[in-house]
């Protein structure tokens, strides 16, 4: 019966985790959703019901903060959002539609189309501040290969004045105007690139500019849909650092 099959798999996960820690095991904890959907730090009320940020490792799994050594931020090369809520860099034109199509940005279960836009540096800096990212996995860089130019949202302003930090209310967030930097695109297939040096120059410049703006090393770069379509800077001696 199903009971016999799953009974031995049903354990006290807090005790299991701490047993592994005591025995010197390495534990990989995977989060879900995104920091801006965090019930405490996100764009309330357009959030989920939990903490999809580093705090959930403590509150959800019972791992003390003193055990957390590395925090890897998973960051798309552009921005997406499902459903309602503020989205300063959203593209409601044909570029946004093309991002959605090329990036296959539709809900896995519902097929619901995701809203798409350029990458948002102020939002990412906020996520870095909350989570303390030690490294970044930049995914889906290949999706941007379709475009003649790519943009980076580098600063928020409200009524012409720079915004320091994240706006404290949805009202002020809705008044945000984004300042952009525009970089030339690369318009070629990068899915076979195995090292940073294999990337076209304009793709390198995009990644390095993001790294410079964020101040956190971009260790991994996703260049295709396959599991192995990934550049790892740790084993790539050609990869420059900030």
C-alpha positions, 0 to 999 in steps of 0.5 A: 500500500501507499502507507508502507511505501511512504512510512519510512520516508516520513520523518521529523525534518528538523531532527533529520537536518540537525543530525546531518549537520552534527555529522558534518554533512552539507545541506542544500536548501532551495527556496521558491518564489521571490523576495518581492513576494515575501509576506514581510519584505515584499510588495504587500498585499501582492505577496505569497503567504510565507517568507521566500527569502533567506529567513525561511531557512530558519523559520521553515526548516529550523536551521539556525542562522549560524549554520548558513555559509553561502547564499546564492541568489537566482536572478533572471537576466530580465524581470518577470512577475505573475499577477497584480502588483508593482512592476517598474520596469515592465514592458507592455509593448512588443518587446515585452511580448517577445521576452515572454515568448522567447523565455517561455514565460508562462505558468508551469501549471496554469499556463498563465502569461507572466509579465516581463520587463528589463532587469531591475537593479534597485529591486535586486539591491534590496533582495541582496540586502535582505538575503545577504547573497554571497554569489549570483546565478544569472539565468536565461541570458540566452533569452536576451540574444533576440534583441538589438539592444538591452536595457538595465533599470539602474535607478528609481526616481519619484517626481524627479528625485532619486529614491534611496532604498525601496519605496515604503508604500504601494502608492509611492512605488506606483509613482516610480520612474526608472532610469535606464542604461542601454547596452548593445545586444549580441544577436547570436546563439550563446547556448554552446558557450562553456566559458565566459571567454566564449561569450560575444563581447556585448554579452560579456559587457552586460554581465560585467555591468550587472556585476559592477552595479550589484557588487556581488560576484555572478558565479553562474551564467545560464546560456540555454535551456539544457541542464548543462547549458551553464558557465561556472566562473569557479572553473573558468580562469578566463572569467574577470572579477569585479 
